[in-house]
Amino acid sequence: MLRSSGRTACTGLLLGSASLLLGCRPDLVVRAATRVFHDGGIERRVELHGRPADPKEEIGKDWLAETVGLHLARPQDWDRVEVEADRVRAWGFFARAEDVPPAFTYRTGHRERDERSRTSVEIEERALLRRFAYREEHGDPFSPAEAAAAIDRLLDLASEAFQREVARDLGEGVDPRRAVERLRSDLRAIVVPVLVEPRTRRVPETEAEKRERWTALLRERGAPVAAAAESEDFWELQAPDLLEWSRARLAESLSTPDRPIGPESLAFWPAGQDWSEDLTAIAERTWGDSSGLDTLVEDELDAIEGYFGNAGSPRVRFEVRVELPGTLLRTNGTPDGDATIWLVRAEDLVAGDTVLEATSVETLDEPLSEIGARKVFDRAELLQLTDLLWERDAAGVLAGLLVEARRVGHLGPLRDVDRIPDEWEAAARELSDLLAVTRPPAIGGLLGAEPLEPDGAVVGEAHRLGDRTVTGFLRDQPVQ
C-alpha cells in the first residue's frame, strides 16, 4: 500500500513503519448536473468515467467496483441507473435537496465509506423577489474528526505497548502513568498538525511549505530537527533523533526521587536506524500474532490520511454544473449564463471541505402589478433590488413600506418623507426610483462618460417540471 512521507514517519512514531511502494493510479472524472426548480425540487444527473493508468490494462465488467474500489452508493434511490465496466450513470428527481443521496461509495483498505456531501436550497421571498440560495458541500469520506479519533485509538495501542514494556524491563514497581501521559501528549502534538490539520486548511501546501511548517512545529516542542535535503524524506531523517529525544523525556517522567531512571534504562525503546524493526518487535511482544493488529492499524491509518489523501487512491476530478431558477446573481464558481460551473480536484478535498455556492433571484409579478411597478429588470438592477431588500433592510422598514404600497396600489408610501424615518429616506427613494415605470435620469459614468444603457432585459425563465432537460455537459439531452 502506498504511503506518503509524512504518513510513513508519523505512523512509525505511533506503532510501526509502513512500507513504501510505487505504482500508477487510475484516473476518474465525475460529472454532476443539477437543476433546481421553483418549488425546491432537484433534478440531478451524475456520471463517472474511469480510465486505468496502463492503457493496455484489460477492463473487466467489475473493474470500477473491484479494482478501483468505487460504486454507486444507493442505486435504489435513483430513478435510472446505468453501469458499465468503466462508467456509471444515474439520474433522479428529488422533492427536496435533503433527499439527494450520496453519489458514490469509496473503498479504502478494508472499509467502505459513502462520499461525504450535503446539498441544500433555501428559498425566501421578500416583498417583490424570490431568492434561491444553493449550497453544496463536499469532503473526504473520512472527516477530520474521524482522523483525530483514529489517532487517539492508535495512541491507546501505543500506550498499552509502552506500559507493558516498562513493566517487563523495569518491574511492576515503576508507575508509568506520568510517562504515558507525556508519550500521548508528545505524539499527538506532532501527529495531529502533520496529518489532520492540513485537511482543514482549504489551501493545498507545497512540499517546501510543509517542510517549513514541520520544522517550526518541532522547534516549538523543543525537539531536534535534522537538516533534510529536498530529495530526502523529511520524517525518515527526523525519526532517530526524535526517538532519542522522546527516550530522555520518558525516562525523566518515569523517575522518582527514590529511583532515578536514565534514558539507557529504557533498553526496549527504538533507536538508531533500526527503529522500525524495534517497533515491530515491541508489537510482537505485546500482541503476539500481529495479523489482526496490522489490519486494525491499517484501517486507522486510512482514516487518518483519508481516501483522497491516500497515495494508492485514484486521481479524481469533479466537474459540477448547477442551474437555478431566475437570474444568477452571486456564486463562488464560474458563471455559465444563468448556471454555474465548478472544477474540484481530489487534492482540493485533501486540503479541506469544499463548499459550492450560488444565489439567484426572480421577480414576483403579482406584488409588482399591485404597486404599479415595472416588471422587467436587468441583472444589475436585480442585484440592486436584492441588496436593498436583503442586505440593507434587516429591520424590515422597506418591506413595511412595500406592504403599505400594495395596500394603496401605488409607490406613494416610498416617497412620503413625512412618514419615512430620516435615516431611511435615501434607501426608500432609491427603491422607488428602481421600481418606477418611468426611470429618473441615469447618473453619468466615470470621468464624464456617457451613462451605460441596459443591454436588454434579463428575466428568469419559468422552468416547467415536465420539461426536464439536463444542462451543461448533458445539455440538450432529454432525460428518458
Secondary structure, 3 states (H helix, E strand, C coil): CCCCHHHHHHHHHHCCCCCCCCCCCCEEEEEEEEEECCCCCEEEEEEEEEECCCCCCCCCCCHHHHHHCEEECCHHHCCEEEECCCEEEEEEEECCHHHCCCCEEEEECCEEEECEEEEEEEEEEECCEEEEEEEEEEECCCCHHHHHHHHHHHHHHHHHHHHHHHHHHHCCCCCCHHHHHHHHHHHHHHHHHHHHHHHHCCCCCCHHHHHHHHHHHHHHCCCCCCCCCCCCCHHHHHHHHHHHHHHHHHHHHHCCCCCCCCHHHCCCCCCHHHHHHHHHHHHHHHHCCCHHHHHHHHHHHHHHHCCCCCCCCCEEEEEEEEECCCEEEEECCEEECCEEEEEEEHHHHHCCCEEEEEEEEEECHHHHHHCCCCCCCCHHHHHHHHHHHHHCCCCCHHHHHHHHHHHHCCCHHHCCCCCCCHHHHHHHHHHHHHHCCCCCCCCCCHHHCCCCCCCCCCCCCCCCCCCCEECHHHCCEECC
